[in-house]
Amino acid sequence: MQNSGRISAFICVTVRSTLAVLLISIPLTIGASAPASAQEASQSMEAPAVAVVPVVPQQVRYAGRLASRAGETVEAEFRIYAAAEGGEPLWTETQHVTVGEDGSYSVLLGSANPAGLPQSVFAGGAARWLCIGVERAPEQERVLLSSVPYAMKSADAESLAGHAASDFVTQEQFAQLAQSAQTGSAAPAITPFDVAGSGTAGTVPLWTGASAQGNSEITQVGSDIASTKPRRRPRST
């Protein structure tokens, strides 16, 4: 009987220990998987990255003719100059151009560089000339580049209702003006000019010349105004 009681007690203790271990391990397992699930959910809710694409393409289409190289693929170097003759090129680019059977070809200037044509090449709106060299041969005659629709629109955007951008106040300038008004800053001093002559304290000055002053016949003491000229007595009749 004693052995059977001991066996029953041992079995009870073993079952209790097993249940305790299970009760402890279950929350730990749930807690460990919760952050991973939350992280996966947050990653799935993130918006996909959107690549920023320039509004105006930094490329210029140009079409030309190479009758002597019809049907061939040639290496051409494109150069942009600031003048019709002489000077160093402002920009250069080398492309492999496929010439059609009729000798015509079309390229996108700036397509060889991911950044395209630098905006600085056309700064100031000055005229630009394009020159082409094929297979390291001497340069051909320079061609004046014409405006494209995007360039015409950008020129229109340089003004607003006919006013240049310099006619408007920027946000930085407006903030400075507002700060000056709040702090009570003094207005810019007016440049003085030389005045000749002399005067007496309490006497209203009188301009005696273009840049000279003297005493008038009017004096002021406090709020009392008087005249230094004696009054004429009325004639007796």
Salt bridges, closest charged atoms under 4 A:
GLU72 OE1 - ARG69 NE 2.75
GLU75 OE2 - HIS96 NE2 3.86
GLU75 OE1 - ARG136 NH1 3.22
GLU77 OE1 - ARG79 NH2 2.78
GLU139 OE2 - ARG79 NH1 2.75
ASP156 OD2 - LYS153 NZ 3.81
ASP167 OD2 - HIS163 ND1 3.83
